Amino acid sequence: MTASTAVLQRLRDRASALDAADPLAAYRAQFIGTEGTDGTDVVAYLDGNSLGRPLKASAERITRFVTESWGARLIRGWDEEWMALPLRIGDAIGEAALGAAPGQTFVGDSTTVILYKLIRAAIDARPGRREIVVDTDNFPTDRYLLQGIAQECGATLRWIESDTAAGVAPEQVSAVVGPQTALVVLSHVAYRSGFLADVPEITRIAHEVGALVLWDLCHSVGAVDIQLDAWGVDFAAGCSYKYLNGGPGAPAFGYVRAGLQASVRQPIWGWLGSSEPFQMGPDYEPADGIRRFISGTPAIVGMLAMQDMVALVAEAGIDAIRAKSVALTEFAIELTDAVLAEYGVTIASPRDAARRGSHVTLRHDGFRELTGRLWEQGVIPDFRAPNGLRIGLSPLSTSFTELFAGLDAVRTLLAEAHPAA
Ligand SMILES: Cc1ncc(COP(=O)(O)O)c(C=O)c1O
């Protein structure tokens, strides 16, 4: 039996009621493409966990930068403003979204390169320990980097077998760490399932055996409450183009706990991470503090848009953002159970909101083919092999009505494919 018109109407009404009661609803209009009058064909954008929508303020900031800053200040811009940006924006991200005091966060290279620098710095800080712990479902770049670094440094990877519909539990970490563990590298929110790892507990377990931890925050920063200082995290990195809306290829951030900075070195010894870059001296000496994690000329153009979103996250508050994220993922699950389950769609994300980030993954063997048809209609989730449809819910730019429209489009296409269901 297919979803009745009455059930659909009830869910549509619920979406409207949830939007009407949403204290963050007004923020949505600040994003380009959300009003249906700005020339885009987008009906439902459900991929804010891959690439956040641009803010209108960013369009203005980028234009102003070209004319007033780059265009008018020219090379003077470096001294006047740009050289300070990687640490200034780092501190703003730290305050708004990481629970990090100033002086511990920088914006620099791609996530991949920052992860490389931090992993190398961490294992060099634990000489004599030859093992790195990682899970089999961590994001490919994390796993590939670790494979390369293990080869480079003669280290051994200890793999945790993780469930692709869940994530890594503290007991699994306890079972593999020991006196040989130099570093544990895990994702806060699993890119596939959306599982939210217990960072404080896993960090405690790693520290108990003398190991360091590095958390990949790509799928949590800006959507989930993070308290790096309070949790005692050593290293973290995350991208700025998902829930921080920095735009395609915007540079990532890295975090290094203040107490570790003086004793660790990163492997890419560039001039702008050196103590006196403009002395042009013969030998590299790392700068004091977090600046030593920078290598070359900062990607200033790439750092423009994220500043607007970081300011918006600070204004809305991460607790309110997290509350809306939970409400959105709960509604996605409710819709799936009510109108998609009958076509064989299953949920490959935790049902417990406390263990779930800001996306929900649905499974169905027809999703590969269906995703292309959804995109043609302006309904944009993403597909992850072998059969996952990721519904990414960016709390400040996604409405409940948009989410209903997106999953109703999935239902319509499944109903066409399975007329007898
Ligand atoms: C969890 C996670 N880690 C790392 C990356 C890689 O980031 P980049 O391609 O910016 O280096 C991504 C990209 O989506 C990711 O989702």
The ligand as an SDF file (V2000), in Angstrom:
LIG
                    3D

 16 16  0  0  0  0  0  0  0  0999 V2000
   35.6590   13.5640    6.6190 C   0  0  0  0  0  0  0  0  0  0  0  0
   36.4880   14.1800    5.5470 C   0  0  0  0  0  0  0  0  0  0  0  0
   37.8100   14.2490    5.6900 N   0  0  0  0  0  0  0  0  0  0  0  0
   38.6000   14.7920    4.7340 C   0  0  0  0  0  0  0  0  0  0  0  0
   38.0640   15.2830    3.5520 C   0  0  0  0  0  0  0  0  0  0  0  0
   38.9900   15.7650    2.4750 C   0  0  0  0  0  0  0  0  0  0  0  0
   39.0830   17.1030    2.4100 O   0  0  0  0  0  0  0  0  0  0  0  0
   39.8600   17.8820    1.2410 P   0  0  0  0  0  0  0  0  0  0  0  0
   39.4020   17.2950   -0.0430 O   0  0  0  0  0  0  0  0  0  0  0  0
   39.3760   19.2720    1.4500 O   0  0  0  0  0  0  0  0  0  0  0  0
   41.2940   17.7300    1.4320 O   0  0  0  0  0  0  0  0  0  0  0  0
   36.6780   15.2550    3.3760 C   0  0  0  0  0  0  0  0  0  0  0  0
   36.0630   15.7790    2.1430 C   0  0  0  0  0  0  0  0  0  0  0  0
   34.8960   15.7270    1.9030 O   0  0  0  0  0  0  0  0  0  0  0  0
   35.8770   14.6790    4.3890 C   0  0  0  0  0  0  0  0  0  0  0  0
   34.5380   14.5970    4.2490 O   0  0  0  0  0  0  0  0  0  0  0  0
  1  2  1  0
  2  3  1  0
  2 15  2  0
  3  4  2  0
  4  5  1  0
  5  6  1  0
  5 12  2  0
  6  7  1  0
  7  8  1  0
  8  9  2  0
  8 10  1  0
  8 11  1  0
 12 13  1  0
 12 15  1  0
 13 14  2  0
 15 16  1  0
M  END
$$$$
